[in-house]
Amino acid sequence: MIGRIAGLILHRAADHVLIDVRGVGYIVHVSERTAASLPPVGQAAALYTDLLVREDLLQLFGFPTLLEKEWHRLLTSVQGIGAKASLAILGTLGPEGLGRAIALGDWAAVRRAPGVGPKLAQRVVLELKDKAPGIIAMGGALTVDAGAVVDADEPGIEPGTPAAAPKPAPAKGASSAAASADALSALTNLGYGPSEAATAVAEASAREPGAGTAALIRAALKSLAPKE
């Protein structure tokens, strides 16, 4: 299993990238969001990868963080969601947006992804509602970037070739994911079910973008409190 690719970008397109690793070029399929975030041709890049194996086909799909890779695996477990549909959804919503949409039952947000119809979007939300909290809870730990490590002694790489510095996940997104994950963990420790806790945290995050863990917990507890 190929879990990570690191090398020089030889070619970029809207839905894939060709990366040279020790003289071998690997075509890695990516979302438009990921493609737009990659460095220019000739610079180093790294992606976490998922290998799709069929009788007549081998395809690599790339993700900038482990969090996005885990969402991809979860999405492709839904009947009717293949790798390309998963990339379309992640490219449209991003991992945080997807988690929020599922937690809130917002299938219309999933529907905005190209090629995803209303019935398929509803299926994604319904089938993943109870599974998504587990990924959301790990979000803070999985936002680590794939980095970019290139050996200057590798064939085809001239000494002194500038390697792109590892691109950390956006600070705001990483901190937001960590805060949501910590808030969800706190609520489940208090006895709330994963699904209802995820919904409350998602609603709180939508109302207060960028809120810290404590603020999210307070807001979520308010929404979970019995209504008189």
Secondary structure, DSSP 8 states (H G I E B T S, - for coil): ---EEEEEEEEE-SSEEEEEETTEEEEEE--HHHHHHS--TTSEEEEEEEEEEETTEEEEEEESBHHHHHHHHHHTTSTT--HHHHHHHHHHHHHHHHHHHHHHT-HHHHHTSTT--HHHHHHHHHHHTTTHHHHHHHHHHH--B------TTSTT--TT----------HHHHHHHHHHHHHHHHHHHTT--HHHHHHHHHHHHHHSTT--HHHHHHHHHHHHS---
